[in-house]
């Protein structure tokens, strides 16, 4: 019986928080003769969970996203004021400028740097956050096509390990399938031998053949369980790869659709025919 080889499992961790606008409605009842009711409605910005901080006191992220736009600095500052909770309106007349935020959820750093040539760099270790910011900025500036260069070394290293596990699961699947086919042929042969022994009233050989058949059938069941576990692991890893493709697609605007379709087509060709 083949023993299952133990392997380390890798998971692509990333935040699943959706950044969205929130409308807060306050209602205050003052206990007086007239029973005054004061109501106030305030819309929280989309990235209200990020507070302004000094770049000097914040750790620099190891990942970043870079893209170029042809827009005035004042438009970028207007987008910042509408999407972040700033103590006061940020007044920047010209590039270059740098602004730093700290996440209230995990303490992560977000750096936004704009150069005079229109190149913007988003420094963050959260790929989902980078995708949300790019989508928000592209919508605000009415940009459809936005080529982006992304570098997330920690995330990409985890993705490489997942891809290695996908290849290993693929090879194990092929080997188990071939072994089960050979054992199925052996079962047919044993059945014929057992029936021949029964017709010839050779009870000793018949008993031996059925004992071997019982052991072989148990071995096939164990291999089938290993194959099911391997298949489940393969599906989980492919799900992680699909999530990585989706996150990368959110960094590219309209080009993201091309990236998603080409990435899925590659795995349709390389993986799914064997599954």
C-alpha positions as CSV (number, residue, x, y, z in Angstrom):
1,X,0.0,0.0,0.0
2,X,1.4,3.4,-1.0
3,X,1.8,5.9,1.8
4,X,0.7,9.4,1.3
5,X,3.6,11.8,1.2
6,X,3.2,14.6,3.7
7,X,3.6,18.1,2.3
8,X,3.5,21.5,3.8
9,X,0.4,23.5,3.0
10,X,0.7,27.2,1.9
11,X,-2.2,29.6,2.1
12,X,-2.3,33.0,0.4
13,X,-3.4,35.4,3.2
14,X,-4.9,38.7,2.3
15,X,-7.5,41.0,3.7
16,X,-11.1,40.3,2.8
17,X,-12.4,43.7,4.0
18,X,-14.4,45.6,1.4
19,X,-13.7,49.4,1.4
20,X,-17.0,51.2,0.8
21,X,-18.8,54.4,1.7
22,X,-20.8,54.4,4.9
23,X,-23.7,56.7,5.7
24,X,-24.1,57.3,9.5
25,X,-27.3,58.7,10.7
26,X,-27.4,60.4,14.2
27,X,-30.6,61.0,16.0
28,X,-30.5,62.9,19.4
29,X,-33.6,63.4,21.6
30,X,-33.4,66.1,24.1
31,X,-35.7,65.6,27.1
32,X,-37.4,69.0,27.4
33,X,-40.9,70.4,27.2
34,X,-40.9,70.5,23.4
35,X,-39.0,67.2,23.0
36,X,-36.5,68.5,20.4
37,X,-35.1,66.0,18.1
38,X,-31.8,66.8,16.3
39,X,-30.8,64.7,13.3
40,X,-27.5,64.6,11.5
41,X,-26.4,62.5,8.5
42,X,-22.8,62.1,7.7
43,X,-21.2,60.0,4.9
44,X,-17.9,58.5,5.9
45,X,-15.3,58.3,3.1
46,X,-14.5,55.0,1.5
47,X,-11.0,54.8,3.1
48,X,-12.0,56.2,6.5
49,X,-10.2,53.4,8.3
50,X,-6.9,55.0,7.4
51,X,-5.6,57.9,9.4
52,X,-3.0,60.5,8.4
53,X,0.5,59.8,9.7
54,X,4.0,60.9,9.3
55,X,6.2,58.9,6.9
56,X,9.1,59.1,9.3
57,X,7.3,57.3,12.0
58,X,5.7,54.6,9.8
59,X,7.5,51.4,8.6
60,X,8.0,51.5,4.8
61,X,6.0,48.8,3.0
62,X,8.0,46.2,1.0
63,X,5.4,46.1,-1.8
64,X,4.3,48.9,-4.2
65,X,2.2,49.6,-7.3
66,X,3.4,52.2,-9.9
67,X,1.4,53.8,-12.6
68,X,1.3,57.1,-14.6
69,X,-1.6,59.5,-15.2
70,X,-1.9,62.8,-17.0
71,X,-3.8,64.8,-14.4
72,X,-3.2,67.9,-12.3
73,X,-2.1,67.5,-8.8
74,X,-5.2,69.4,-7.6
75,X,-7.4,66.6,-8.9
76,X,-5.5,64.0,-7.0
77,X,-5.7,66.1,-3.8
78,X,-9.5,66.5,-4.4
79,X,-9.8,62.7,-4.6
80,X,-7.8,62.4,-1.4
81,X,-10.2,64.8,0.4
82,X,-13.2,62.9,-0.8
83,X,-12.0,59.4,0.1
84,X,-9.9,59.8,3.3
85,X,-10.7,61.3,6.6
86,X,-8.2,64.2,6.8
87,X,-8.0,66.6,9.8
88,X,-8.1,69.5,7.3
89,X,-8.2,69.8,3.6
90,X,-4.8,68.9,2.1
91,X,-3.5,71.8,0.1
92,X,-0.8,70.8,-2.4
93,X,-0.1,73.1,-5.4
94,X,2.5,71.0,-7.3
95,X,4.3,67.7,-7.4
96,X,6.3,66.0,-6.0
97,X,4.4,65.2,-2.8
98,X,4.0,62.3,-0.4
99,X,1.3,61.5,2.0
100,X,1.2,58.6,4.5
101,X,-1.7,56.8,6.2
102,X,-1.9,54.1,8.8
103,X,-4.6,51.4,8.9
104,X,-6.7,51.2,12.0
105,X,-7.3,47.5,11.4
106,X,-3.8,46.0,11.3
107,X,-1.5,49.0,11.6
108,X,-0.3,48.7,8.0
109,X,1.2,51.6,6.2
110,X,-0.1,53.2,3.0
111,X,2.2,55.6,1.2
112,X,1.0,57.7,-1.8
113,X,3.8,59.4,-3.7
114,X,3.4,61.5,-6.8
115,X,6.2,62.8,-9.0
116,X,6.2,65.8,-11.3
117,X,6.0,63.6,-14.4
118,X,2.6,62.2,-13.2
119,X,4.0,58.9,-11.9
120,X,2.2,57.7,-8.8
121,X,3.5,55.0,-6.4
122,X,1.2,53.3,-3.9
123,X,3.3,51.7,-1.2
124,X,1.3,49.0,0.7
125,X,1.6,45.3,1.5
126,X,-2.1,44.8,1.0
127,X,-2.9,43.9,-2.7
128,X,-6.7,44.2,-2.1
129,X,-6.2,47.8,-0.7
130,X,-4.0,48.7,-3.7
131,X,-6.7,47.4,-6.1
132,X,-9.5,49.3,-4.3
133,X,-7.4,52.6,-4.4
134,X,-6.7,52.1,-8.1
135,X,-10.3,51.3,-8.9
136,X,-11.5,54.4,-6.9
137,X,-9.0,56.7,-8.5
138,X,-9.6,55.5,-12.0
139,X,-13.4,55.9,-11.5
140,X,-12.9,59.4,-10.1
141,X,-10.6,60.5,-13.0
142,X,-12.7,58.6,-15.6
143,X,-9.7,56.4,-16.7
144,X,-10.6,53.2,-18.5
145,X,-7.1,51.9,-19.5
146,X,-4.4,52.1,-16.8
147,X,-1.2,50.1,-17.2
148,X,0.2,49.3,-13.8
149,X,3.5,47.7,-12.6
150,X,3.0,45.8,-9.3
151,X,5.6,44.3,-7.0
152,X,4.4,42.2,-4.0
153,X,7.4,40.0,-3.2
154,X,5.9,38.2,-0.1
155,X,2.6,37.5,-1.9
156,X,4.3,36.3,-5.1
157,X,6.6,34.0,-3.1
158,X,3.5,32.4,-1.5
159,X,1.9,32.2,-4.9
160,X,5.0,30.4,-6.3
161,X,4.8,27.8,-3.5
162,X,1.1,27.3,-4.2
163,X,1.9,26.7,-7.9
164,X,4.6,24.2,-7.0
165,X,2.0,22.3,-4.9
166,X,-0.4,22.4,-7.9
167,X,2.3,20.7,-10.1
168,X,2.9,18.1,-7.3
169,X,-0.8,17.4,-7.0
170,X,-1.0,17.0,-10.7
171,X,1.8,14.5,-10.8
172,X,0.4,12.5,-7.9
173,X,-3.0,12.5,-9.6
174,X,-1.5,11.0,-12.7
175,X,0.4,8.3,-10.8
176,X,-2.6,7.3,-8.7
177,X,-4.8,7.1,-11.8
178,X,-2.2,4.8,-13.6
179,X,-1.9,2.6,-10.5
180,X,-5.6,2.2,-10.1
181,X,-5.9,1.2,-13.8
182,X,-3.2,-1.5,-13.3
183,X,-4.9,-2.8,-10.2
184,X,-8.3,-2.9,-11.9
185,X,-6.8,-5.2,-14.6
186,X,-5.2,-7.3,-11.8
187,X,-8.6,-7.7,-10.1
188,X,-10.1,-9.0,-13.3
189,X,-7.4,-11.6,-13.6
190,X,-7.8,-12.7,-10.0
191,X,-11.6,-13.1,-10.4
192,X,-11.0,-15.4,-13.4
193,X,-8.5,-17.5,-11.5
194,X,-10.8,-17.7,-8.4
195,X,-13.7,-18.8,-10.6
196,X,-11.5,-21.4,-12.4
197,X,-10.5,-22.8,-9.0
198,X,-14.1,-23.0,-7.8
199,X,-15.2,-24.8,-10.9
200,X,-12.3,-27.3,-10.5
201,X,-13.2,-27.6,-6.8
202,X,-9.7,-26.4,-5.8
203,X,-10.9,-24.8,-2.6
204,X,-7.4,-24.0,-1.3
205,X,-6.4,-21.9,-4.4
206,X,-9.9,-20.4,-4.5
207,X,-9.5,-19.3,-0.9
208,X,-6.0,-17.8,-1.6
209,X,-7.3,-15.9,-4.7
210,X,-10.2,-14.4,-2.8
211,X,-7.9,-13.5,0.1
212,X,-5.6,-11.7,-2.3
213,X,-8.6,-10.1,-4.0
214,X,-9.8,-8.8,-0.6
215,X,-6.4,-7.3,0.2
216,X,-6.1,-5.7,-3.3
217,X,-9.6,-4.3,-3.0
218,X,-8.7,-2.7,0.4
219,X,-5.6,-1.3,-1.1
220,X,-7.6,0.3,-3.9
221,X,-10.0,1.9,-1.4
222,X,-7.1,3.4,0.5
223,X,-5.6,4.7,-2.8
224,X,-8.9,6.2,-3.7
225,X,-9.0,8.1,-0.3
226,X,-5.5,9.4,-1.0
227,X,-6.7,10.4,-4.5
228,X,-9.7,12.3,-3.0
229,X,-7.6,14.1,-0.5
230,X,-5.1,15.0,-3.3
231,X,-7.9,16.3,-5.5
232,X,-9.3,18.4,-2.6
233,X,-5.9,19.9,-2.0
234,X,-5.5,20.6,-5.7
235,X,-8.9,22.4,-5.8
236,X,-8.0,24.5,-2.8
237,X,-4.7,25.5,-4.4
238,X,-6.4,26.3,-7.7
239,X,-8.9,28.5,-5.7
240,X,-6.0,30.4,-4.2
241,X,-4.5,30.9,-7.7
242,X,-7.9,32.1,-9.0
243,X,-8.1,34.6,-6.1
244,X,-4.6,35.8,-6.9
245,X,-5.6,36.4,-10.6
246,X,-8.7,38.3,-9.5
247,X,-6.6,40.5,-7.1
248,X,-4.0,41.2,-9.9
249,X,-6.8,42.0,-12.3
250,X,-8.2,44.7,-10.0
251,X,-4.8,46.5,-10.3
252,X,-5.2,47.0,-14.1
253,X,-8.5,48.6,-14.9
254,X,-9.7,47.4,-18.3
255,X,-6.4,45.5,-18.8
256,X,-7.5,43.4,-15.8
257,X,-10.0,41.5,-17.9
258,X,-7.2,40.5,-20.3
259,X,-5.1,39.3,-17.4
260,X,-8.0,37.3,-15.8
261,X,-9.0,35.6,-19.1
262,X,-5.4,34.7,-20.0
263,X,-4.7,33.4,-16.6
264,X,-7.7,31.2,-16.4
265,X,-7.1,30.0,-20.0
266,X,-3.6,28.9,-19.0
267,X,-4.9,26.8,-16.2
268,X,-7.7,25.4,-18.4
269,X,-5.0,24.1,-20.7
270,X,-2.4,22.9,-18.2
271,X,-4.5,21.6,-15.3
272,X,-8.1,20.8,-15.9
273,X,-7.8,18.3,-18.8
274,X,-5.9,16.0,-16.3
275,X,-8.3,16.6,-13.5
